[in-house]
Amino acid sequence: MSEKFLTFDCYGTLLNEEPTYAAVAAAAQRIGVDPQVARQRFIAYQSNRDNMHPYLDYAVLTRNNLIHLDYQFGLRHQFERAYVDVLIAHRSLPPFPEVIPTLETLRQRGYHLIMMSNSSWDIIPANVAALTVPFDVWTAEDVHAYKPDLHFFKTIEREYGLTPQNHWHIAQGYGSDIVPANQLKWPSIWVNRAQDAPSAAARPTQMVTTLDQALAYLP
C-alpha cells in the first residue's frame, strides 16, 4: 500500500492562538490603552506578509510587531517590554479540544502527518509537544519563507513526492494556506472555525468547522 500524507497548518488549525492575543491585550491593559484595538493591530501586523520579507525569525517578527504597536499608540518601549510574555504565551498554546483524538485516529488510519508552520526552531518544539502525536515538522525558518510563499509548499511537495492522489492539505489559514494550495492543485480541507465565507480567490476541496469533521473525508 502506498504511503498517504496529510500536511497541516499549526496555529488556528491545531493550536488555539488565543493566549498569544490575550498576552498582548493584557499588556495593553497594564499600559492603559484599548486592549481590543491593540489585539486587532497585533493580529493585522502578524498577518501582513510584507512584514516578513526578506525572511526574518518569528521572534524578531513578534518583537517588531510590539515595537510597531508602541509607535501606533505614541509610546516608547511599553509594548516591547511584553516581548518575553508574548513569546512564552505563544510557546504554551493549547490544542483545540478535538485535535489530539482526531490526530490519533488519523495516525491509526495510516496517514503520515506533516506540519507546515510559520514558526521557528526555538518556538515550535513546545507547540509540537502539546499535540503529543508524532509529526514531521517544517517551519518558515527551515525554508526561509513564510506561507503563502509557494517556495514553502513546493519544498514540501518535492520532499515527499506529494500528489493529488496521496495527499491532503488541512488548514485554518485561508490566505496563507488554502489559496496557495489551490494554486498548486493540492486537495485541501479548510478548517473554517470562524465560519467565514470563502472569497473568489480559492475554493477548498472540502470545508469543516472543527478538525474532527475532516475524518469523513479521510478514510
C-alpha positions in Angstrom: 0.0 0.0 0.0 1.4 3.4 -1.0 2.1 6.0 1.7 -0.5 8.7 2.2 0.2 12.2 3.6 -1.5 15.0 5.4 0.0 18.4 5.7 -1.2 20.7 8.4 -1.1 24.4 9.3 -0.4 24.6 13.1 -1.8 27.9 14.5 -5.5 28.2 14.4 -5.8 24.7 12.9 -4.3 22.5 15.7 -3.4 25.0 18.4 -5.6 27.8 19.8 -3.7 31.2 19.4 -6.0 33.0 21.9 -3.3 33.0 24.7 -0.9 35.0 22.5 -3.5 37.6 21.8 -4.6 37.7 25.4 -1.0 38.4 26.4 -1.0 41.4 24.0 -4.3 42.6 25.4 -3.0 42.2 29.0 0.0 44.3 28.1 -2.4 47.0 26.7 -4.4 46.9 29.9 -1.3 47.5 32.0 -0.2 50.3 29.8 -3.6 51.9 29.8 -4.6 51.7 26.1 -7.5 49.9 24.4 -6.8 46.2 24.7 -9.1 45.3 21.8 -7.5 47.8 19.4 -4.1 46.6 20.4 -5.1 43.0 19.8 -6.5 43.8 16.4 -3.5 45.7 15.4 -1.1 43.0 16.5 -3.1 40.3 14.5 -3.1 42.6 11.4 0.6 43.2 11.6 1.4 39.5 12.1 -0.8 38.6 9.2 0.7 41.1 6.7 3.3 39.2 4.7 5.0 42.5 3.7 6.3 42.5 7.3 8.1 39.1 6.8 10.3 39.9 3.7 13.1 39.4 3.4 12.8 36.4 5.8 13.2 37.2 9.5 12.9 35.0 12.5 9.5 34.7 14.1 10.7 36.0 17.4 12.1 39.1 15.6 8.8 39.5 13.7 6.9 39.4 17.0 9.2 42.0 18.6 8.9 44.2 15.6 5.1 43.9 15.9 5.2 45.1 19.5 7.5 48.0 18.6 5.1 48.9 15.9 2.3 48.9 18.5 4.3 51.3 20.6 4.7 53.6 17.5 1.0 53.4 16.7 0.0 54.4 20.3 2.7 57.0 20.6 4.6 55.0 23.2 8.3 54.1 23.7 9.3 50.6 24.8 5.9 49.8 26.5 4.6 47.0 24.4 8.1 46.0 23.6 8.6 45.1 27.2 5.9 42.5 26.9 8.0 40.7 24.2 9.0 37.8 26.5 5.5 37.4 27.9 4.0 37.2 24.4 6.6 34.6 23.3 6.0 32.5 26.4 2.3 32.5 25.7 2.9 31.5 22.1 5.1 28.6 23.2 2.3 27.4 25.5 -0.7 27.3 23.2 -3.2 24.6 23.9 -4.7 22.2 21.3 -8.4 22.7 20.4 -10.4 20.1 22.3 -11.0 17.7 19.3 -7.5 17.9 17.9 -5.5 15.2 19.7 -8.1 12.4 19.4 -8.5 13.3 15.7 -4.8 13.2 15.1 -4.6 9.8 16.9 -7.3 8.5 14.6 -5.5 9.7 11.5 -2.3 8.0 12.6 -4.2 4.8 13.2 -5.6 5.1 9.6 -2.0 5.2 8.3 -1.5 8.8 7.5 1.9 10.4 7.6 1.5 13.7 9.4 3.5 16.8 8.3 3.3 20.2 9.9 4.0 23.3 7.9 4.2 26.3 10.3 5.0 29.9 10.1 7.2 29.4 13.2 10.8 29.0 14.2 13.1 26.4 15.7 13.0 27.9 19.2 9.2 28.0 19.4 7.8 25.0 17.5 9.2 22.2 19.8 6.9 23.3 22.7 3.9 23.6 20.3 4.5 20.1 18.9 4.9 18.6 22.4 1.5 19.9 23.3 0.0 17.8 20.5 1.5 14.5 21.8 1.2 12.9 18.3 4.3 12.4 16.1 4.8 14.9 13.2 7.4 15.7 10.7 7.9 19.4 11.4 8.7 22.2 8.9 8.9 25.8 9.8 9.4 29.1 8.0 12.9 29.0 9.4 13.7 25.8 7.6 12.8 27.1 4.2 13.4 30.9 4.8 9.9 31.7 3.6 6.6 32.3 5.2 3.3 30.9 3.8 1.7 31.7 1.4 5.1 31.9 -0.4 4.9 29.0 -2.8 8.5 28.1 -2.1 7.4 26.7 1.2 4.7 24.5 -0.4 6.9 23.4 -3.3 9.7 22.4 -1.0 7.4 20.0 0.9 5.9 18.7 -2.3 9.3 17.8 -3.6 10.5 16.3 -0.3 7.6 13.8 0.0 6.5 13.4 -3.6 3.1 14.7 -2.9 0.3 14.2 -5.5 -3.4 14.8 -5.5 -3.8 11.1 -5.1 -1.7 10.6 -1.9 -2.1 13.9 -0.1 -4.5 16.4 1.5 -3.6 19.8 3.0 -5.6 20.8 6.1 -5.5 24.4 7.4 -7.5 27.2 9.1 -5.5 29.9 7.3 -7.4 30.8 4.1 -5.0 33.3 2.6 -1.9 31.6 4.0 -2.8 28.0 3.1 -6.0 27.4 1.1 -5.2 30.0 -1.6 -1.6 28.6 -2.3 -2.9 25.0 -2.0 -5.4 25.8 -4.7 -2.7 27.4 -6.9 -0.7 24.1 -6.7 -3.9 22.0 -7.1 -3.4 20.4 -3.7 -6.7 18.8 -2.4 -7.5 20.9 0.7 -9.7 20.9 3.8 -10.4 24.3 5.2 -10.9 24.2 9.0 -13.2 27.2 9.0 -13.6 27.7 12.7 -14.9 31.2 12.3 -17.4 30.1 9.6 -16.2 32.8 7.2 -17.3 32.9 3.6 -14.6 31.9 1.1 -13.6 34.6 -1.4 -13.3 34.2 -5.1 -9.5 33.7 -4.7 -9.8 29.9 -4.0 -12.2 27.2 -3.1 -11.2 24.5 -0.7 -11.9 20.9 -1.8 -13.9 20.5 1.5 -14.8 22.8 4.4 -15.3 21.9 8.0 -15.7 23.9 11.2 -13.7 21.6 13.5 -10.9 19.2 12.8 -12.8 16.0 13.7 -15.2 16.7 10.9 -12.4 16.1 8.4 -12.4 12.4 9.3 -15.3 11.9 7.0 -13.1 12.7 4.0 -10.0 10.8 5.1 -10.7 7.1 5.2 
